[in-house]
Amino acid sequence: MVRQVEIVLPPFPPGYHLITRLVTERVGELPRTGLMQVFLQHTSAALTLNENADPTVREDFRTFLDELVPEDFPGYRHTLEGSDDMPAHLKSSLLGASVTIPITGGRLNLGTWQGIYLCEFRRHGGRRHLVVTVMGED
């Protein structure tokens, strides 16, 4: 069985937003065993798996990546779409556009403290589109 669902996320402010529940609610019933792949159709945001309990983890992600990839780096040539655009592309490439999660017993087999993050790097990124592909068998 292979099923694909497209999800349009509402606009999020810059930051690291847990979207696990939103994704699982919109995908619906999962097979007994399989994989769920979540793909983000954008180049200025990212997806990652990480700590889902302590919100300071999200703050530290932002602090670290903003330091690693500063907004006003004078060497950027791609600047027509705003000062947050090129850093957003770089951060997106560093973290990636997809995550794959095993499905066991009809549930996502995440670790105790893992969740799916949408990493929004633009001040006005707008609605983000996901393609979720579920593969498995009952």
C-alpha positions as CSV (number, residue, x, y, z in Angstrom):
1,M,0.0,0.0,0.0
2,V,1.2,3.5,-0.9
3,R,-0.7,6.6,-0.1
4,Q,0.2,10.2,-0.6
5,V,-1.3,13.3,1.1
6,E,-0.6,16.9,0.4
7,I,-0.7,19.2,3.3
8,V,-0.8,23.0,3.2
9,L,0.6,24.5,6.5
10,P,-0.5,27.9,7.7
11,P,2.1,30.6,7.8
12,F,4.5,30.3,10.7
13,P,6.8,33.0,12.1
14,P,10.5,32.4,11.9
15,G,11.5,29.6,14.3
16,Y,11.3,25.9,14.9
17,H,7.7,24.6,15.1
18,L,6.6,21.1,16.1
19,I,4.2,19.8,13.5
20,T,4.0,16.1,14.4
21,R,0.4,16.2,15.5
22,L,-0.7,18.3,12.6
23,V,0.9,15.9,10.1
24,T,-0.4,12.7,11.8
25,E,-3.9,14.2,12.1
26,R,-4.1,15.1,8.4
27,V,-2.5,11.8,7.2
28,G,-5.0,9.7,9.1
29,E,-4.8,6.0,9.8
30,L,-1.3,4.5,9.3
31,P,-0.5,0.9,8.2
32,R,0.6,-1.6,10.8
33,T,4.2,-1.6,9.4
34,G,5.9,0.8,7.0
35,L,7.5,4.2,6.5
36,M,6.2,7.7,6.4
37,Q,8.2,10.2,4.4
38,V,7.5,13.9,4.8
39,F,8.8,16.2,2.0
40,L,8.8,20.0,2.1
41,Q,8.3,21.7,-1.3
42,H,10.4,24.8,-0.4
43,T,13.9,26.0,-0.5
44,S,13.8,28.6,2.3
45,A,12.5,26.3,5.1
46,A,13.4,22.9,6.4
47,L,12.3,19.8,8.2
48,T,14.1,18.0,11.0
49,L,13.5,15.6,13.9
50,N,14.5,16.6,17.3
51,E,13.6,17.3,21.0
52,N,9.8,17.7,21.4
53,A,9.6,18.6,25.1
54,D,11.8,21.5,26.1
55,P,11.1,24.7,24.1
56,T,14.6,26.0,24.8
57,V,15.9,23.5,22.3
58,R,14.1,25.4,19.6
59,E,15.5,28.7,20.9
60,D,19.0,27.3,20.8
61,F,18.5,25.9,17.3
62,R,17.7,29.4,16.2
63,T,20.5,31.1,18.0
64,F,23.1,28.6,16.7
65,L,22.0,28.6,13.0
66,D,21.6,32.4,13.0
67,E,25.2,32.7,14.2
68,L,26.4,30.0,11.8
69,V,24.6,31.6,8.8
70,P,24.2,35.4,9.5
71,E,21.7,37.5,7.7
72,D,23.9,40.4,6.8
73,F,27.0,38.5,5.5
74,P,28.5,40.9,3.0
75,G,29.5,38.1,0.6
76,Y,25.9,37.1,-0.4
77,R,25.1,37.9,-4.0
78,H,21.5,36.6,-4.0
79,T,19.9,39.5,-2.2
80,L,17.0,40.7,-4.4
81,E,14.4,38.8,-2.3
82,G,15.4,40.4,1.1
83,S,18.1,40.0,3.6
84,D,16.6,36.9,5.1
85,D,16.3,35.0,1.8
86,M,19.9,33.7,1.1
87,P,20.5,32.7,4.7
88,A,17.2,30.8,4.6
89,H,18.4,28.9,1.5
90,L,21.6,27.9,3.2
91,K,19.9,26.8,6.4
92,S,17.4,24.8,4.4
93,S,20.3,23.0,2.6
94,L,22.0,22.3,6.0
95,L,19.0,20.7,7.6
96,G,17.2,19.3,4.6
97,A,13.8,19.1,3.0
98,S,12.5,15.7,4.2
99,V,12.3,13.2,7.1
100,T,11.5,9.5,7.0
101,I,10.0,7.8,10.0
102,P,9.3,4.1,10.6
103,I,5.8,3.0,11.3
104,T,5.4,0.2,13.8
105,G,2.1,-1.1,15.2
106,G,0.2,1.5,13.3
107,R,2.1,4.4,14.9
108,L,5.1,6.6,14.1
109,N,8.1,4.9,15.8
110,L,9.6,8.1,17.1
111,G,11.9,8.1,20.1
112,T,10.4,9.3,23.4
113,W,11.5,12.9,22.9
114,Q,11.4,13.2,19.1
115,G,9.1,15.4,17.1
116,I,8.9,16.7,13.5
117,Y,9.9,20.3,13.2
118,L,9.1,22.8,10.5
119,C,12.0,25.1,10.5
120,E,10.8,28.5,9.2
121,F,13.7,30.8,8.2
122,R,11.8,33.6,6.4
123,R,10.0,36.5,8.2
124,H,7.2,36.1,5.7
125,G,7.5,32.6,4.4
126,G,3.8,32.1,3.9
127,R,2.0,28.9,3.6
128,R,4.3,25.8,3.3
129,H,3.4,22.7,1.3
130,L,4.2,19.2,2.4
131,V,3.9,15.9,0.5
132,V,3.5,13.0,2.8
133,T,4.0,9.5,1.4
134,V,3.0,6.5,3.5
135,M,4.2,3.1,2.5
136,G,3.3,-0.1,4.3
137,E,1.2,-3.1,4.9
138,D,-1.3,-4.2,7.5
